[in-house]
Every structure is written in C-alpha cells, then in structure tokens.
Amino acid sequence: MSKLGPSLMCADLGNIERDIKALDDAGVDFYHIDIMDGRFVPNFTLGPDFVKKVRSLTKTPIDVHLMIQQPELYIDLFADAGADMISIHQESTENLQRALTEIKSKGLKAGVAINPATSLEFIDYVYDVIDYVVVMTVNPGFAGQKFITTMYDKIAKLHSKIEELGRPIEIQVDGNIGPNTIPKCHESGADMYVLGTSAVFNSENSLKENVKNTRKLFI
C-alpha cells in the first residue's frame, strides 16, 4: 500500500497540535520532518525540539530527513527526540555506510536521500543497510519548486534495481508531490509520498479532505 506522509515544514506551525490531530484522523502513514542547517542546503528549518513536540502529540511514525552536513554527529539527538526513521544524504557525509549502520543500531529505519543530479550508483554498496531511499524530485532546500521530470526515470531504475536485489526497500519521493505528479511516480514504482502544499497544505479543502482526495489518486 502506498504511504502518505505530510511534510510538517509546510504545516501551520502556530497550530501544529490542531493540524496533527486532523491528519491523524485522516489516517496518514507517517510525518516527514525536514531538518536543514543552512550549510548543506541554503535554508534553516526545524530541529530536535520540534521533533519532540510532534512525538508528544502522535503515535504515527516520524520520518526525519537530515539535510545537514555531517549527519552522523546528530543521529543520537534525533533518535532521542523520537524519530522512527532517519534519512541522510549520500552527499553530506564522508562515511555513508557507517552513518547508516549507526541509525540502524538505534532500532530505527535508515534511509538514503539522493539529490536530482546524483547517480544511483553511489548507493550500490549500502543496499544491505537501508530500509528506504528518498528520491529528491526537486533540489533540496525550499518548498514550492517545480518537479524535475527526469526523476520519473530515476524512480523506475531504482525500482528495477530493488526488485533485482529482492530486498524490502521502499522508495520515497519528495518534492512537488501532488495530483499532477503522483500517478506517474506510482507507475514508476514509488512507495512513500512526502506531501506538502501541492497535495495537503492548501486552503482549497480541509486537511482531512485533502488527504482523502490524495488517496483517491492510487485507486
């Protein structure tokens, strides 16, 4: 079953308890929290205290996406804050395998995020220690960017590779994921969908209605 995960960077942070209750009622599968350090990407966003707050409000799994330099230094911090899943960028660390193994040692799911211009070959030797791959369909750092259409082929190639390996690795897509892009992402083999303003956090309908309408795209 395809999994839907609202990106809380796009939520109304002044009413986060209200929004999480509505999204839990809508039956979302996970929450995606972007952590940016102003170095790996040109933006600053949320931190461990926000993860702790979300953890206190819901039992739904929390997916922490570390868009930071040297993520291995902060794995304990976010594990202790309540993360269930942590993804790190292949480009952000000098020892990807070690960092992923550290995430796994905390009892968490480990993911690799790869930027649009990064080749899939860079993760050939870590498939044995990952639970999911985050295919960035925009360049990381800001919401509201245009989906890079060449990423459909990348998703499909990754899906074929995972099928060939026979491993239970999920493909997450992140970046302008909405009605115009979800169908082809699904067709290409994506499993997890990070939802921002394109799908959930807009004023056209309630959050619950937006999640419901997004679910219909998979029928």
C-alpha positions in Angstrom: 0.0 0.0 0.0 1.3 3.5 -0.8 2.2 5.5 2.2 1.3 9.2 2.6 3.5 11.4 4.8 2.7 15.1 5.3 5.7 17.4 5.4 5.4 19.3 8.6 7.6 22.1 7.3 4.5 23.2 5.3 2.1 23.0 8.3 0.7 25.9 10.3 3.4 25.8 13.0 1.3 28.0 15.2 -1.4 25.4 15.2 0.6 22.2 14.9 -1.4 20.3 17.6 -4.6 21.0 15.7 -3.1 20.0 12.3 -1.6 16.8 13.6 -4.9 15.8 15.2 -6.7 16.4 11.8 -4.0 14.5 9.9 -4.1 11.6 12.4 -7.9 11.5 11.9 -7.3 11.4 8.2 -5.1 8.3 8.6 -1.7 9.5 7.4 1.0 6.9 7.5 3.9 9.0 8.7 5.1 12.5 9.3 8.0 13.9 7.4 10.2 16.5 9.2 12.9 18.3 7.3 16.0 19.4 9.2 18.2 22.0 7.4 21.4 23.6 8.7 22.0 26.4 6.3 25.1 24.7 5.0 24.1 21.6 3.1 21.1 23.5 1.8 20.6 27.3 1.8 17.8 27.3 4.3 17.2 26.7 8.0 14.1 24.8 9.3 13.1 22.6 12.2 15.1 21.0 14.9 15.1 18.3 17.7 12.7 20.2 19.9 10.1 20.3 17.2 10.5 16.5 16.7 10.0 16.1 20.5 6.8 18.2 20.3 5.4 16.1 17.4 6.3 12.9 19.2 4.3 14.1 22.2 1.2 14.7 20.0 1.0 11.5 18.0 1.9 7.8 17.8 2.2 8.0 14.0 5.8 7.2 12.8 8.1 10.2 12.4 10.4 10.3 9.4 13.3 12.8 10.0 15.1 13.9 6.8 18.5 15.3 7.7 19.6 17.9 5.1 22.7 18.7 7.1 26.5 18.4 6.9 28.0 15.5 9.0 24.6 14.0 9.9 26.4 11.2 11.8 27.1 13.7 14.6 23.3 14.2 15.3 21.8 10.7 15.0 21.6 10.3 18.8 20.0 13.7 19.1 17.1 12.9 16.7 16.8 9.3 17.9 16.3 10.5 21.4 13.9 13.2 20.2 11.5 10.5 19.0 12.4 9.7 15.3 11.3 6.3 13.9 13.1 6.8 10.6 16.1 8.9 9.7 17.3 9.6 6.2 20.6 11.2 5.4 22.1 12.5 2.1 24.7 10.5 0.3 26.4 13.8 -0.5 26.5 15.0 3.1 28.8 12.5 4.8 32.3 11.0 4.2 31.2 7.6 5.5 27.7 6.8 4.4 27.8 3.1 5.4 28.9 3.9 8.9 26.3 6.6 9.5 23.5 4.3 8.2 24.7 1.5 10.4 24.6 3.9 13.4 20.9 4.7 12.6 20.1 1.0 12.4 21.9 0.4 15.7 19.3 2.7 17.4 16.5 0.5 16.2 15.4 3.0 13.6 14.7 2.6 9.9 17.6 4.0 7.9 17.2 5.9 4.6 19.5 7.4 1.9 18.4 10.6 0.2 19.8 11.4 -3.2 19.7 14.7 -5.0 18.4 15.0 -8.5 21.9 15.1 -10.1 23.3 12.3 -8.0 23.7 8.9 -9.7 22.0 5.8 -8.2 25.4 4.1 -8.4 26.5 5.9 -5.3 24.3 3.7 -3.2 25.3 0.4 -4.7 27.1 -0.8 -1.6 24.7 0.3 1.1 21.5 -1.5 0.0 22.2 -4.1 2.7 21.8 -1.5 5.5 18.9 0.7 4.2 15.2 0.4 4.6 14.2 3.2 2.1 15.6 5.5 -0.5 14.5 9.1 -0.8 14.5 10.3 -4.4 14.5 14.1 -4.3 12.4 15.3 -7.2 13.4 18.9 -6.6 16.7 20.3 -5.4 16.5 20.2 -1.6 16.1 23.4 0.5 12.8 25.1 -0.4 9.1 24.2 -0.8 7.2 25.2 -4.0 9.8 24.1 -6.6 8.9 22.6 -10.0 9.1 18.8 -10.2 12.1 17.6 -12.3 10.5 15.2 -14.8 13.7 13.2 -15.4 13.2 11.8 -11.9 10.4 9.5 -13.2 13.1 7.5 -15.0 15.3 7.6 -11.9 12.5 6.2 -9.8 11.8 3.4 -12.3 15.5 2.4 -12.5 15.7 2.3 -8.7 12.6 0.2 -8.5 14.1 -2.3 -11.0 17.3 -2.4 -9.0 15.5 -3.1 -5.8 13.4 -5.8 -7.5 16.6 -7.4 -8.8 18.1 -7.4 -5.3 14.9 -8.8 -3.8 15.2 -6.6 -0.7 12.3 -4.9 1.2 13.5 -1.4 0.4 10.9 1.3 -0.1 11.1 4.3 -2.5 10.1 7.6 -1.1 9.6 10.6 -3.3 10.0 14.2 -2.1 9.4 17.4 -3.9 6.2 18.8 -5.5 4.3 15.6 -4.9 0.7 16.1 -5.8 -2.1 15.3 -8.2 0.0 16.2 -11.3 2.9 14.0 -10.3 1.7 11.2 -8.0 0.2 9.0 -10.8 3.4 8.7 -12.7 5.6 8.4 -9.6 3.3 5.5 -8.6 3.6 4.0 -12.1 7.4 4.3 -11.8 7.5 2.3 -8.6 7.4 4.8 -5.7 6.0 3.6 -2.3 6.1 6.6 0.0 4.9 10.1 -0.8 6.0 13.3 1.0 3.1 15.7 0.8 3.4 19.4 1.0 1.5 22.4 -0.4 0.8 20.6 -3.7 -1.3 17.9 -2.0 -2.2 18.7 1.6 -1.3 22.1 2.9 -3.5 24.3 0.8 -6.7 26.2 1.6 -8.9 24.5 -1.1 -10.2 21.9 1.4 -9.7 20.8 4.9 -6.5 18.7 5.7 -8.6 15.6 6.1 -10.3 16.2 2.7 -7.0 16.8 1.0 -5.6 13.5 2.4 -8.8 11.7 1.2 -8.5 13.2 -2.3 -4.8 12.2 -2.5 -5.7 8.6 -1.5 -8.1 8.5 -4.5 -5.1 9.0 -6.9 -4.0 5.5 -6.1 -7.3 3.7 -6.9 
